[in-house]
Amino acid sequence: MDDIKTVAVAGAGTMGSGIAIVAARAGFETYLFDTSEDTVARARKQTEGFFAKSVAKGKLTEEQVSEILGRMHGTSKVEDLATCDLVIEAVFEDLKVKHDLFGRLNDVCPEHTIFASNTSTLSISEIAGGSGRSDRVVGMHFCLPAQLMKLVEMSPGLNTSEETFNKAWVFCESLKQKPVRTQDTPGFILNYFLVPFNNDVIRLIESGVAEPADVDRAIKKGLGYPMGPCELLDLIGLDTQVRLCEAFYEVTKDPRAACPPLLKRMVAANRLGRKTGQGFYNYEQDAMFGG
């Protein structure tokens, strides 16, 4: 295999945009792909805003930002990913959607291209089964917000070759991320704890024990978390939490993973968090977190 030089991220939502920032910032030519041109344009605007804050805080110079943005290419055409050495999917937690995407990519990308999945609940082996190259598929679960958080859960599927896993691991380290190896089990490490925990928080609020701000304050001050669970849920997107619940509960049957009624009502009311301006908190804009 050739060295990884050109990277693509499929899915220009909150997670995908953050991963693309990480890759471009580390010096890789980076494509951000989404079937929606509007979503790609929105991600670009948010990314520019993120880096503008980085310049204002003295973390980067305008020249550095210009170089980073020059390495980032938005596209809605899957054919534009034909030169990529690694493609990281960050689309919906739906096995059929991931199979459809990797099937299209398998027809476009060269034989050496590694496919990585940012899934946080689904089986890497099952995802790889629809890829056409199961030995070159690996799990790479970044943490939200990817542009700030360093941890990446690295998970091989049953057919993932050691060469593929090692190459993906070295790439992850070249991003200045901190990889940990996990087995291909539901939720890996983080979401094994987080999905039920966040649901417990939602049920606590629904039962009237405390308001979101008080829950977050207690968790941050008492447990030392940098972000409260309601703040995190608004960042992830309440609709994403629903999909996580559905995927995680399907494979574990853990009652704590079942979707809370309040969560379903908030999604039905389009109170999805930062991306719609209202979730557990209200937001004036949908700017990317951090900078």
HUCORRA-V18136 format. One record per backbone hydrogen bond with DSSP energy under -0.5 kcal/mol. NH is the residue of the N-H (numbers start at 1). CO is the residue of the C=O. If there is no record, write none. Layout:
nh=NH co=CO
nh=NH co=CO
//
This chain:
nh=5 co=3
nh=7 co=29
nh=8 co=86
nh=9 co=31
nh=10 co=88
nh=11 co=9
nh=11 co=33
nh=17 co=13
nh=18 co=14
nh=19 co=15
nh=20 co=16
nh=21 co=17
nh=22 co=18
nh=23 co=19
nh=24 co=20
nh=25 co=21
nh=26 co=22
nh=27 co=24
nh=28 co=23
nh=29 co=5
nh=30 co=71
nh=31 co=7
nh=32 co=73
nh=33 co=9
nh=33 co=31
nh=34 co=75
nh=37 co=35
nh=40 co=36
nh=41 co=37
nh=42 co=38
nh=43 co=39
nh=44 co=40
nh=45 co=41
nh=46 co=42
nh=47 co=43
nh=48 co=44
nh=49 co=45
nh=50 co=46
nh=51 co=47
nh=52 co=48
nh=53 co=49
nh=54 co=50
nh=55 co=51
nh=56 co=52
nh=57 co=53
nh=58 co=55
nh=59 co=54
nh=60 co=54
nh=65 co=61
nh=66 co=62
nh=67 co=63
nh=68 co=64
nh=69 co=65
nh=70 co=66
nh=71 co=67
nh=71 co=68
nh=72 co=69
nh=73 co=30
nh=73 co=71
nh=75 co=32
nh=78 co=76
nh=80 co=77
nh=81 co=78
nh=82 co=79
nh=84 co=81
nh=85 co=6
nh=86 co=6
nh=87 co=114
nh=88 co=8
nh=89 co=87
nh=89 co=116
nh=90 co=10
nh=94 co=92
nh=98 co=94
nh=99 co=95
nh=100 co=96
nh=101 co=97
nh=102 co=98
nh=103 co=99
nh=104 co=100
nh=105 co=101
nh=106 co=102
nh=107 co=103
nh=108 co=104
nh=108 co=105
nh=109 co=105
nh=110 co=82
nh=113 co=110
nh=114 co=85
nh=115 co=136
nh=116 co=87
nh=116 co=114
nh=117 co=138
nh=118 co=89
nh=127 co=123
nh=128 co=124
nh=129 co=125
nh=130 co=127
nh=131 co=128
nh=132 co=128
nh=136 co=133
nh=137 co=134
nh=138 co=115
nh=139 co=155
nh=140 co=117
nh=141 co=153
nh=142 co=140
nh=143 co=151
nh=148 co=145
nh=149 co=145
nh=152 co=178
nh=153 co=141
nh=154 co=152
nh=154 co=180
nh=155 co=139
nh=155 co=153
nh=156 co=182
nh=157 co=137
nh=160 co=157
nh=161 co=135
nh=165 co=161
nh=166 co=162
nh=167 co=163
nh=168 co=164
nh=169 co=165
nh=170 co=166
nh=171 co=167
nh=172 co=168
nh=173 co=169
nh=174 co=170
nh=175 co=171
nh=175 co=172
nh=176 co=173
nh=177 co=172
nh=178 co=150
nh=179 co=177
nh=180 co=152
nh=182 co=154
nh=185 co=183
nh=188 co=185
nh=191 co=187
nh=192 co=187
nh=193 co=189
nh=193 co=190
nh=194 co=190
nh=195 co=191
nh=197 co=193
nh=198 co=194
nh=199 co=195
nh=200 co=196
nh=201 co=197
nh=202 co=198
nh=203 co=199
nh=204 co=200
nh=205 co=201
nh=206 co=202
nh=207 co=203
nh=208 co=205
nh=209 co=204
nh=215 co=211
nh=216 co=212
nh=217 co=213
nh=218 co=214
nh=219 co=215
nh=220 co=216
nh=221 co=217
nh=222 co=218
nh=223 co=219
nh=224 co=220
nh=225 co=219
nh=232 co=228
nh=233 co=229
nh=234 co=230
nh=235 co=231
nh=236 co=232
nh=237 co=233
nh=238 co=272
nh=241 co=237
nh=242 co=238
nh=243 co=239
nh=244 co=240
nh=245 co=241
nh=246 co=242
nh=247 co=243
nh=248 co=244
nh=249 co=245
nh=250 co=246
nh=251 co=247
nh=252 co=248
nh=253 co=249
nh=255 co=253
nh=257 co=254
nh=258 co=255
nh=264 co=260
nh=265 co=261
nh=266 co=262
nh=267 co=263
nh=268 co=264
nh=269 co=265
nh=270 co=267
nh=271 co=266
nh=272 co=270
nh=273 co=278
nh=274 co=234
nh=276 co=273
nh=277 co=273
nh=278 co=273
nh=279 co=281
nh=283 co=277
//
